[in-house]
Amino acid sequence: MKPVLWFLVSAGLAVSLVNDFVLEGWVRNAVEIVGSAVALVAGVTLYLTRTRKH
């Protein structure tokens, strides 16, 4: 499960980066929002499912 979440975080950030150079207009905004939302949700899920080492 964790590798999938890390992939989603990375993919969301990569989409945002590539999006800046490829798309324009409202499509760019939509892709930016979706990519950011995916990265945010995956990051929060990783944080909430972390294991604590004492």
URGI-V586438 format. One record per backbone hydrogen bond with DSSP energy under -0.5 kcal/mol. NH is the residue of the N-H (numbers start at 1). CO is the residue of the C=O. E is the energy in kcal/mol with one decimal. If there is no record, write none. Layout:
nh = (NH	NH)
co = (CO	CO)
e = (E	E)
This chain:
nh = (5	6	7	8	9	10	11	12	13	14	15	16	17	18	19	20	20	21	22	23	27	28	29	30	31	32	33	34	35	36	37	38	39	40	41	42	43	44	45	46	47	48	49	50	54)
co = (1	2	3	4	5	6	7	8	9	10	11	12	13	14	15	16	17	18	18	19	24	24	25	26	27	28	29	30	31	32	33	34	35	36	37	38	39	40	41	42	43	44	45	47	52)
e = (-1.9	-2.6	-2.2	-2.2	-2.3	-2.5	-3.2	-2.5	-2.1	-2.6	-2.7	-1.6	-1.9	-2.9	-2.4	-1.0	-0.5	-1.3	-1.2	-1.3	-0.7	-0.6	-1.6	-2.4	-2.6	-2.3	-2.3	-2.4	-2.8	-2.3	-2.4	-2.5	-2.2	-2.6	-2.7	-2.4	-2.4	-2.6	-2.3	-2.4	-2.3	-2.6	-1.6	-1.0	-0.6)
